[in-house]
């Protein structure tokens, strides 16, 4: 499994996005060639990694290079750290009269997006379209994504590229925007919820995977970070491990289809 950031992340030399035109809701200025990722060598690196996996593990038994269930295929999924700054609500670092965030770093809560995550949010709708265009751009370069996650570390309004969500606002974004958009334009790409510390996964699952929540029909999996809260034991496998058992039990209780 491989993972790539959509737009810049906290390991990037500087912030960048593929459409910085304020108010470009239809993303007519989206960089369909994802020039940054090509020039930085990211595309070549992923292409080489995919080739190496095929050589090392052998061709798919079915001969289908997109048969994710077979050895010989590198599953790559994309995760965003932040939308373009013009899509984000002003943060504590911005001027009081700012219309939008000046930078991609930081996030307000319960969602970073201007106009929120409800059905009438123009920015949430455009951000969902951004996912689709990014997936298409990569596919045109020979990289077919297995899945996307809604957001890297949604609980953390980090000082680097970030976009906070709560289970409720992520559910709205999935229900009204990202889910319908990807099901229409990229129905084969799976959607992972959460994508954060394993000790908090059950709480998110209880809300988002509940069959009464319309977001649940769009969720195919859950992103889990192995570390847990608390700076003293970030990588301790014991912290939060019990919650992984609770998550499995909750999935069975909620009758989530596997």
C-alpha positions in Angstrom: 0.0 0.0 0.0 1.2 3.5 -0.8 -0.1 6.9 0.2 0.3 10.3 -1.5 -0.7 13.7 -0.4 -3.2 15.8 -2.4 -1.8 19.3 -2.5 1.1 20.0 -0.1 1.6 18.4 3.3 3.7 19.0 6.4 6.7 17.3 4.7 6.5 19.6 1.7 9.2 22.3 1.3 6.4 24.9 0.9 2.6 25.0 0.5 1.1 24.5 -2.9 -2.2 23.5 -4.4 -3.4 22.8 -8.0 -5.9 25.7 -8.2 -5.2 28.9 -6.4 -7.8 31.0 -8.3 -10.2 32.5 -5.7 -13.8 31.8 -6.6 -13.0 29.2 -9.3 -15.7 26.9 -8.1 -15.8 24.9 -11.3 -12.0 24.6 -11.1 -11.4 25.7 -14.6 -7.8 26.7 -13.6 -7.0 23.3 -12.1 -3.6 22.1 -13.1 -4.6 19.0 -14.9 -1.0 18.1 -15.5 -0.2 18.3 -11.7 3.0 20.0 -12.7 4.4 20.1 -9.1 4.1 16.4 -8.6 5.7 15.7 -12.0 8.6 18.1 -11.6 9.3 16.9 -8.1 9.7 13.3 -9.2 6.6 12.1 -7.3 5.0 10.6 -10.3 8.1 8.9 -11.5 8.7 7.5 -8.0 5.2 6.0 -7.8 5.5 4.6 -11.3 8.8 3.0 -10.5 7.4 1.6 -7.2 4.4 0.1 -9.0 6.7 -1.5 -11.6 8.9 -2.9 -8.9 6.0 -4.4 -7.0 4.8 -6.1 -10.2 8.3 -7.5 -10.9 8.8 -8.7 -7.3 5.4 -10.2 -6.7 4.5 -11.4 -10.2 1.7 -10.5 -12.5 -1.9 -10.7 -11.4 -3.4 -14.2 -11.9 -6.2 -12.6 -13.8 -4.0 -10.5 -16.0 -5.9 -7.4 -14.8 -3.4 -4.8 -13.6 -6.2 -3.1 -11.6 -7.2 -6.2 -9.8 -6.5 -5.0 -6.3 -7.2 -8.4 -4.8 -4.2 -10.0 -6.5 -0.5 -9.8 -5.7 1.5 -7.7 -8.0 -0.5 -4.5 -7.7 0.5 -1.6 -5.5 -2.5 0.0 -3.9 -2.1 3.8 -3.8 -4.5 6.1 -2.1 -4.6 9.8 -1.8 -5.1 12.0 1.3 -5.5 15.8 1.5 -3.9 17.8 4.2 -5.6 21.1 3.2 -7.7 22.6 0.5 -6.4 25.7 -1.3 -6.4 28.8 1.0 -9.3 30.5 -0.9 -11.6 27.6 0.1 -10.8 27.9 3.8 -12.4 30.1 6.5 -10.1 32.6 8.1 -8.0 31.3 11.0 -6.8 32.9 14.2 -3.7 34.0 12.2 -5.7 36.0 9.7 -7.0 39.6 9.8 -10.4 40.1 11.4 -11.9 41.3 8.2 -10.4 38.5 6.0 -12.8 36.7 3.7 -10.7 33.5 3.6 -7.6 32.1 5.1 -4.4 33.6 3.8 -2.5 30.3 3.9 -3.2 26.6 3.7 -1.7 26.2 7.3 -4.0 25.9 10.3 -7.7 25.4 10.5 -10.8 26.6 12.2 -13.2 24.1 13.7 -15.6 22.3 13.3 -14.6 22.5 9.6 -12.0 24.5 7.7 -14.3 25.1 4.8 -15.9 28.4 4.0 -19.7 28.2 4.2 -19.3 24.9 6.2 -20.1 21.5 5.0 -23.9 21.7 4.4 -25.7 21.1 1.1 -25.5 24.7 0.0 -21.7 25.2 0.6 -20.1 26.3 -2.7 -16.7 25.6 -1.2 -17.4 22.1 0.0 -18.9 21.3 -3.4 -15.8 22.7 -5.2 -13.5 20.8 -2.8 -15.2 17.6 -3.6 -14.7 18.3 -7.3 -11.1 19.0 -6.6 -10.8 15.3 -5.4 -12.2 14.1 -8.7 -10.0 16.3 -10.8 -6.9 15.2 -8.9 -7.9 11.5 -9.4 -8.3 12.1 -13.1 -5.0 14.0 -13.5 -3.1 11.1 -11.8 -4.9 8.5 -13.9 -3.9 10.4 -17.1 -0.3 10.0 -15.9 -0.7 6.2 -15.3 -1.4 6.3 -11.6 -4.8 4.8 -10.7 -5.8 5.4 -7.1 -7.3 2.5 -5.2 -8.9 5.0 -2.7 -8.9 8.4 -1.1 -9.4 9.4 2.5 -11.5 12.4 3.3 -8.9 14.2 5.3 -5.5 13.5 7.0 -5.8 14.0 10.8 -9.2 15.7 10.9 -9.2 16.2 14.6 -6.0 18.3 14.6 -6.1 22.0 13.5 -2.3 21.7 12.9 0.1 24.7 12.4 1.0 23.2 9.0 -1.5 22.3 6.2 -4.7 21.2 7.9 -8.5 21.0 7.7 -10.4 20.1 10.8 -13.6 18.0 10.8 -15.8 16.6 13.5 -17.6 13.3 12.9 -20.7 15.4 12.2 -19.1 17.8 9.6 -17.2 15.0 7.9 -20.5 13.1 7.6 -22.1 16.2 6.0 -19.2 16.6 3.6 -19.5 12.9 2.6 -23.3 13.0 2.3 -23.7 16.2 0.3 -20.5 16.5 -1.6 -17.7 14.0 -1.7 -19.7 10.8 -1.8 -22.0 11.8 -4.6 -19.3 13.4 -6.6 -16.9 10.4 -6.5 -19.7 7.9 -7.0 -20.6 9.8 -10.2 -17.2 10.6 -11.6 -15.0 7.8 -10.1 -17.2 5.0 -8.9 -14.3 2.5 -8.6 -12.4 4.7 -6.1 -13.0 3.8 -2.5 -13.5 6.4 0.3 -11.9 6.0 3.7 -13.3 8.0 6.7 -11.3 9.3 9.7 -7.6 8.8 8.9 -6.3 9.7 12.4 -5.3 8.2 15.8 -6.5 4.7 16.5 -7.7 5.5 20.0 -10.5 7.7 18.6 -11.6 5.5 15.7 -14.5 3.9 17.5 -16.2 7.2 18.3 -16.0 8.2 14.6 -17.2 4.8 13.5 -20.2 4.9 15.8 -21.4 8.1 14.2 -20.4 7.7 10.5 -21.0 4.0 10.1 -24.5 4.0 11.6 -26.9 2.9 8.9 -29.2 5.8 9.9 -26.4 8.2 8.8 -26.6 8.8 5.0 -22.8 9.2 4.9 -22.4 5.5 5.7 -23.4 4.4 2.2 -20.4 6.2 0.8 -17.8 4.8 3.2 -15.6 1.8 2.1 -13.0 1.8 4.9 -11.3 3.6 7.7 -7.9 5.2 7.8 -6.0 4.5 11.0 -2.8 6.0 12.3 -0.8 3.7 14.5 0.1 6.3 17.0 -2.2 7.5 19.8 -2.7 10.8 21.7 -0.1 11.9 24.3 3.4 13.0 23.4 5.0 10.5 25.8 3.8 7.3 24.0 3.0 8.3 20.5 4.3 5.1 18.9 3.5 2.7 21.7 1.4 0.0 20.2 -0.3 -0.7 23.5 -1.9 2.8 23.6 -5.3 2.6 21.9 -4.9 -1.1 20.9 -7.9 -2.1 22.9 -10.0 0.4 20.9 -9.1 -1.5 17.7 -10.9 -4.5 19.2 -13.8 -2.2 20.1 -13.9 -0.9 16.5 -14.2 -4.4 15.2 -17.0 -5.2 17.6 -18.7 -1.9 16.7 -18.5 -2.7 13.0 -20.2 -6.1 13.6 -22.8 -4.5 15.9 -23.6 -1.9 13.2 -23.9 -4.6 10.6 -21.4 -2.9 8.3 -20.9 -4.9 5.1 -17.3 -6.1 4.5 
